[in-house]
Amino acid sequence: MNKSYALLALLLASAAVLYTLQPQQSETVSTSQYLAYLKKYNKPVPAEEELIYRSKLYAEYVIKMERHNSDPKQNWKIGVNQFSDLTQE
């Protein structure tokens, strides 16, 4: 199977899983946004199970960041960096 088709199939499967895991997140952060994040920070695309897990962590972080940054009581901003798809551990 061509690598491009295999990657496309993986992405579509991941998007479907992300949507079923938490619809709110899939509306805010898409799989293509996560893949753009990986490319920006020169991170490898992980295997399917890890891709799903890391993209979920990334989506949760982006939602947390958007909530924080939209709060007028906050006097500092959060941003995305190379650690945004990792846990605190």
Chimera marker file (.cmm) of the C-alpha trace (Angstrom):
<marker_set name="trace">
<marker id="1" x="0.000" y="0.000" z="0.000" r="1" g="1" b="0" radius="0.5"/>
<marker id="2" x="1.291" y="3.431" z="-0.875" r="1" g="1" b="0" radius="0.5"/>
<marker id="3" x="2.597" y="5.383" z="2.162" r="1" g="1" b="0" radius="0.5"/>
<marker id="4" x="0.359" y="8.351" z="1.345" r="1" g="1" b="0" radius="0.5"/>
<marker id="5" x="-2.773" y="6.199" z="1.323" r="1" g="1" b="0" radius="0.5"/>
<marker id="6" x="-1.750" y="4.435" z="4.513" r="1" g="1" b="0" radius="0.5"/>
<marker id="7" x="-1.179" y="7.775" z="6.253" r="1" g="1" b="0" radius="0.5"/>
<marker id="8" x="-4.493" y="9.124" z="4.963" r="1" g="1" b="0" radius="0.5"/>
<marker id="9" x="-6.315" y="6.039" z="6.254" r="1" g="1" b="0" radius="0.5"/>
<marker id="10" x="-4.615" y="6.421" z="9.612" r="1" g="1" b="0" radius="0.5"/>
<marker id="11" x="-5.574" y="10.082" z="9.810" r="1" g="1" b="0" radius="0.5"/>
<marker id="12" x="-9.190" y="9.393" z="8.945" r="1" g="1" b="0" radius="0.5"/>
<marker id="13" x="-9.378" y="6.632" z="11.545" r="1" g="1" b="0" radius="0.5"/>
<marker id="14" x="-7.775" y="8.907" z="14.125" r="1" g="1" b="0" radius="0.5"/>
<marker id="15" x="-10.194" y="11.717" z="13.357" r="1" g="1" b="0" radius="0.5"/>
<marker id="16" x="-13.125" y="9.358" z="13.824" r="1" g="1" b="0" radius="0.5"/>
<marker id="17" x="-11.760" y="8.134" z="17.147" r="1" g="1" b="0" radius="0.5"/>
<marker id="18" x="-11.089" y="11.680" z="18.340" r="1" g="1" b="0" radius="0.5"/>
<marker id="19" x="-14.643" y="12.657" z="17.492" r="1" g="1" b="0" radius="0.5"/>
<marker id="20" x="-16.102" y="9.748" z="19.443" r="1" g="1" b="0" radius="0.5"/>
<marker id="21" x="-13.795" y="10.327" z="22.421" r="1" g="1" b="0" radius="0.5"/>
<marker id="22" x="-14.835" y="13.919" z="22.977" r="1" g="1" b="0" radius="0.5"/>
<marker id="23" x="-16.940" y="15.769" z="20.391" r="1" g="1" b="0" radius="0.5"/>
<marker id="24" x="-16.228" y="19.155" z="21.999" r="1" g="1" b="0" radius="0.5"/>
<marker id="25" x="-12.524" y="18.742" z="21.306" r="1" g="1" b="0" radius="0.5"/>
<marker id="26" x="-12.968" y="17.640" z="17.724" r="1" g="1" b="0" radius="0.5"/>
<marker id="27" x="-14.865" y="20.875" z="17.064" r="1" g="1" b="0" radius="0.5"/>
<marker id="28" x="-11.980" y="22.921" z="18.464" r="1" g="1" b="0" radius="0.5"/>
<marker id="29" x="-8.880" y="20.982" z="17.418" r="1" g="1" b="0" radius="0.5"/>
<marker id="30" x="-8.807" y="18.847" z="14.294" r="1" g="1" b="0" radius="0.5"/>
<marker id="31" x="-6.433" y="16.052" z="13.391" r="1" g="1" b="0" radius="0.5"/>
<marker id="32" x="-4.999" y="18.247" z="10.648" r="1" g="1" b="0" radius="0.5"/>
<marker id="33" x="-4.196" y="20.929" z="13.252" r="1" g="1" b="0" radius="0.5"/>
<marker id="34" x="-2.356" y="18.335" z="15.330" r="1" g="1" b="0" radius="0.5"/>
<marker id="35" x="-0.432" y="17.141" z="12.280" r="1" g="1" b="0" radius="0.5"/>
<marker id="36" x="0.502" y="20.752" z="11.487" r="1" g="1" b="0" radius="0.5"/>
<marker id="37" x="1.747" y="21.055" z="15.080" r="1" g="1" b="0" radius="0.5"/>
<marker id="38" x="3.900" y="17.930" z="14.622" r="1" g="1" b="0" radius="0.5"/>
<marker id="39" x="5.353" y="19.339" z="11.422" r="1" g="1" b="0" radius="0.5"/>
<marker id="40" x="6.033" y="22.775" z="12.928" r="1" g="1" b="0" radius="0.5"/>
<marker id="41" x="8.031" y="21.287" z="15.793" r="1" g="1" b="0" radius="0.5"/>
<marker id="42" x="9.654" y="18.608" z="13.606" r="1" g="1" b="0" radius="0.5"/>
<marker id="43" x="8.118" y="15.801" z="15.653" r="1" g="1" b="0" radius="0.5"/>
<marker id="44" x="7.595" y="12.369" z="14.086" r="1" g="1" b="0" radius="0.5"/>
<marker id="45" x="4.072" y="11.144" z="13.397" r="1" g="1" b="0" radius="0.5"/>
<marker id="46" x="3.576" y="8.402" z="16.002" r="1" g="1" b="0" radius="0.5"/>
<marker id="47" x="1.947" y="5.015" z="15.472" r="1" g="1" b="0" radius="0.5"/>
<marker id="48" x="-1.867" y="4.961" z="15.459" r="1" g="1" b="0" radius="0.5"/>
<marker id="49" x="-2.488" y="4.302" z="19.165" r="1" g="1" b="0" radius="0.5"/>
<marker id="50" x="0.096" y="6.869" z="20.243" r="1" g="1" b="0" radius="0.5"/>
<marker id="51" x="-1.198" y="9.348" z="17.645" r="1" g="1" b="0" radius="0.5"/>
<marker id="52" x="-4.682" y="9.137" z="19.131" r="1" g="1" b="0" radius="0.5"/>
<marker id="53" x="-3.366" y="9.555" z="22.679" r="1" g="1" b="0" radius="0.5"/>
<marker id="54" x="-1.035" y="12.473" z="21.868" r="1" g="1" b="0" radius="0.5"/>
<marker id="55" x="-3.578" y="14.300" z="19.718" r="1" g="1" b="0" radius="0.5"/>
<marker id="56" x="-6.097" y="14.042" z="22.580" r="1" g="1" b="0" radius="0.5"/>
<marker id="57" x="-3.540" y="15.545" z="24.986" r="1" g="1" b="0" radius="0.5"/>
<marker id="58" x="-2.825" y="18.306" z="22.468" r="1" g="1" b="0" radius="0.5"/>
<marker id="59" x="-6.549" y="19.042" z="22.031" r="1" g="1" b="0" radius="0.5"/>
<marker id="60" x="-7.042" y="19.234" z="25.807" r="1" g="1" b="0" radius="0.5"/>
<marker id="61" x="-4.098" y="21.617" z="26.099" r="1" g="1" b="0" radius="0.5"/>
<marker id="62" x="-5.381" y="23.875" z="23.311" r="1" g="1" b="0" radius="0.5"/>
<marker id="63" x="-8.817" y="24.048" z="24.936" r="1" g="1" b="0" radius="0.5"/>
<marker id="64" x="-7.202" y="24.902" z="28.290" r="1" g="1" b="0" radius="0.5"/>
<marker id="65" x="-5.053" y="27.533" z="26.566" r="1" g="1" b="0" radius="0.5"/>
<marker id="66" x="-8.038" y="29.115" z="24.791" r="1" g="1" b="0" radius="0.5"/>
<marker id="67" x="-10.034" y="29.275" z="28.027" r="1" g="1" b="0" radius="0.5"/>
<marker id="68" x="-7.130" y="30.853" z="29.884" r="1" g="1" b="0" radius="0.5"/>
<marker id="69" x="-6.322" y="33.360" z="27.144" r="1" g="1" b="0" radius="0.5"/>
<marker id="70" x="-9.955" y="34.442" z="26.794" r="1" g="1" b="0" radius="0.5"/>
<marker id="71" x="-10.295" y="35.114" z="30.548" r="1" g="1" b="0" radius="0.5"/>
<marker id="72" x="-9.980" y="38.893" z="31.046" r="1" g="1" b="0" radius="0.5"/>
<marker id="73" x="-8.805" y="38.324" z="34.632" r="1" g="1" b="0" radius="0.5"/>
<marker id="74" x="-5.587" y="36.724" z="33.393" r="1" g="1" b="0" radius="0.5"/>
<marker id="75" x="-2.657" y="39.075" z="32.906" r="1" g="1" b="0" radius="0.5"/>
<marker id="76" x="-0.497" y="36.596" z="30.953" r="1" g="1" b="0" radius="0.5"/>
<marker id="77" x="-1.056" y="34.311" z="27.969" r="1" g="1" b="0" radius="0.5"/>
<marker id="78" x="-0.434" y="30.612" z="27.378" r="1" g="1" b="0" radius="0.5"/>
<marker id="79" x="0.906" y="29.397" z="24.042" r="1" g="1" b="0" radius="0.5"/>
<marker id="80" x="1.586" y="26.180" z="22.171" r="1" g="1" b="0" radius="0.5"/>
<marker id="81" x="5.131" y="24.825" z="22.199" r="1" g="1" b="0" radius="0.5"/>
<marker id="82" x="6.950" y="21.548" z="21.535" r="1" g="1" b="0" radius="0.5"/>
<marker id="83" x="5.656" y="20.123" z="24.840" r="1" g="1" b="0" radius="0.5"/>
<marker id="84" x="1.931" y="20.715" z="24.205" r="1" g="1" b="0" radius="0.5"/>
<marker id="85" x="1.178" y="17.047" z="23.472" r="1" g="1" b="0" radius="0.5"/>
<marker id="86" x="2.892" y="15.724" z="26.602" r="1" g="1" b="0" radius="0.5"/>
<marker id="87" x="1.634" y="15.135" z="30.130" r="1" g="1" b="0" radius="0.5"/>
<marker id="88" x="2.997" y="16.964" z="33.177" r="1" g="1" b="0" radius="0.5"/>
<marker id="89" x="4.858" y="13.779" z="34.101" r="1" g="1" b="0" radius="0.5"/>
<link id1="1" id2="2" r="1" g="1" b="0" radius="0.2"/>
<link id1="2" id2="3" r="1" g="1" b="0" radius="0.2"/>
<link id1="3" id2="4" r="1" g="1" b="0" radius="0.2"/>
<link id1="4" id2="5" r="1" g="1" b="0" radius="0.2"/>
<link id1="5" id2="6" r="1" g="1" b="0" radius="0.2"/>
<link id1="6" id2="7" r="1" g="1" b="0" radius="0.2"/>
<link id1="7" id2="8" r="1" g="1" b="0" radius="0.2"/>
<link id1="8" id2="9" r="1" g="1" b="0" radius="0.2"/>
<link id1="9" id2="10" r="1" g="1" b="0" radius="0.2"/>
<link id1="10" id2="11" r="1" g="1" b="0" radius="0.2"/>
<link id1="11" id2="12" r="1" g="1" b="0" radius="0.2"/>
<link id1="12" id2="13" r="1" g="1" b="0" radius="0.2"/>
<link id1="13" id2="14" r="1" g="1" b="0" radius="0.2"/>
<link id1="14" id2="15" r="1" g="1" b="0" radius="0.2"/>
<link id1="15" id2="16" r="1" g="1" b="0" radius="0.2"/>
<link id1="16" id2="17" r="1" g="1" b="0" radius="0.2"/>
<link id1="17" id2="18" r="1" g="1" b="0" radius="0.2"/>
<link id1="18" id2="19" r="1" g="1" b="0" radius="0.2"/>
<link id1="19" id2="20" r="1" g="1" b="0" radius="0.2"/>
<link id1="20" id2="21" r="1" g="1" b="0" radius="0.2"/>
<link id1="21" id2="22" r="1" g="1" b="0" radius="0.2"/>
<link id1="22" id2="23" r="1" g="1" b="0" radius="0.2"/>
<link id1="23" id2="24" r="1" g="1" b="0" radius="0.2"/>
<link id1="24" id2="25" r="1" g="1" b="0" radius="0.2"/>
<link id1="25" id2="26" r="1" g="1" b="0" radius="0.2"/>
<link id1="26" id2="27" r="1" g="1" b="0" radius="0.2"/>
<link id1="27" id2="28" r="1" g="1" b="0" radius="0.2"/>
<link id1="28" id2="29" r="1" g="1" b="0" radius="0.2"/>
<link id1="29" id2="30" r="1" g="1" b="0" radius="0.2"/>
<link id1="30" id2="31" r="1" g="1" b="0" radius="0.2"/>
<link id1="31" id2="32" r="1" g="1" b="0" radius="0.2"/>
<link id1="32" id2="33" r="1" g="1" b="0" radius="0.2"/>
<link id1="33" id2="34" r="1" g="1" b="0" radius="0.2"/>
<link id1="34" id2="35" r="1" g="1" b="0" radius="0.2"/>
<link id1="35" id2="36" r="1" g="1" b="0" radius="0.2"/>
<link id1="36" id2="37" r="1" g="1" b="0" radius="0.2"/>
<link id1="37" id2="38" r="1" g="1" b="0" radius="0.2"/>
<link id1="38" id2="39" r="1" g="1" b="0" radius="0.2"/>
<link id1="39" id2="40" r="1" g="1" b="0" radius="0.2"/>
<link id1="40" id2="41" r="1" g="1" b="0" radius="0.2"/>
<link id1="41" id2="42" r="1" g="1" b="0" radius="0.2"/>
<link id1="42" id2="43" r="1" g="1" b="0" radius="0.2"/>
<link id1="43" id2="44" r="1" g="1" b="0" radius="0.2"/>
<link id1="44" id2="45" r="1" g="1" b="0" radius="0.2"/>
<link id1="45" id2="46" r="1" g="1" b="0" radius="0.2"/>
<link id1="46" id2="47" r="1" g="1" b="0" radius="0.2"/>
<link id1="47" id2="48" r="1" g="1" b="0" radius="0.2"/>
<link id1="48" id2="49" r="1" g="1" b="0" radius="0.2"/>
<link id1="49" id2="50" r="1" g="1" b="0" radius="0.2"/>
<link id1="50" id2="51" r="1" g="1" b="0" radius="0.2"/>
<link id1="51" id2="52" r="1" g="1" b="0" radius="0.2"/>
<link id1="52" id2="53" r="1" g="1" b="0" radius="0.2"/>
<link id1="53" id2="54" r="1" g="1" b="0" radius="0.2"/>
<link id1="54" id2="55" r="1" g="1" b="0" radius="0.2"/>
<link id1="55" id2="56" r="1" g="1" b="0" radius="0.2"/>
<link id1="56" id2="57" r="1" g="1" b="0" radius="0.2"/>
<link id1="57" id2="58" r="1" g="1" b="0" radius="0.2"/>
<link id1="58" id2="59" r="1" g="1" b="0" radius="0.2"/>
<link id1="59" id2="60" r="1" g="1" b="0" radius="0.2"/>
<link id1="60" id2="61" r="1" g="1" b="0" radius="0.2"/>
<link id1="61" id2="62" r="1" g="1" b="0" radius="0.2"/>
<link id1="62" id2="63" r="1" g="1" b="0" radius="0.2"/>
<link id1="63" id2="64" r="1" g="1" b="0" radius="0.2"/>
<link id1="64" id2="65" r="1" g="1" b="0" radius="0.2"/>
<link id1="65" id2="66" r="1" g="1" b="0" radius="0.2"/>
<link id1="66" id2="67" r="1" g="1" b="0" radius="0.2"/>
<link id1="67" id2="68" r="1" g="1" b="0" radius="0.2"/>
<link id1="68" id2="69" r="1" g="1" b="0" radius="0.2"/>
<link id1="69" id2="70" r="1" g="1" b="0" radius="0.2"/>
<link id1="70" id2="71" r="1" g="1" b="0" radius="0.2"/>
<link id1="71" id2="72" r="1" g="1" b="0" radius="0.2"/>
<link id1="72" id2="73" r="1" g="1" b="0" radius="0.2"/>
<link id1="73" id2="74" r="1" g="1" b="0" radius="0.2"/>
<link id1="74" id2="75" r="1" g="1" b="0" radius="0.2"/>
<link id1="75" id2="76" r="1" g="1" b="0" radius="0.2"/>
<link id1="76" id2="77" r="1" g="1" b="0" radius="0.2"/>
<link id1="77" id2="78" r="1" g="1" b="0" radius="0.2"/>
<link id1="78" id2="79" r="1" g="1" b="0" radius="0.2"/>
<link id1="79" id2="80" r="1" g="1" b="0" radius="0.2"/>
<link id1="80" id2="81" r="1" g="1" b="0" radius="0.2"/>
<link id1="81" id2="82" r="1" g="1" b="0" radius="0.2"/>
<link id1="82" id2="83" r="1" g="1" b="0" radius="0.2"/>
<link id1="83" id2="84" r="1" g="1" b="0" radius="0.2"/>
<link id1="84" id2="85" r="1" g="1" b="0" radius="0.2"/>
<link id1="85" id2="86" r="1" g="1" b="0" radius="0.2"/>
<link id1="86" id2="87" r="1" g="1" b="0" radius="0.2"/>
<link id1="87" id2="88" r="1" g="1" b="0" radius="0.2"/>
<link id1="88" id2="89" r="1" g="1" b="0" radius="0.2"/>
</marker_set>
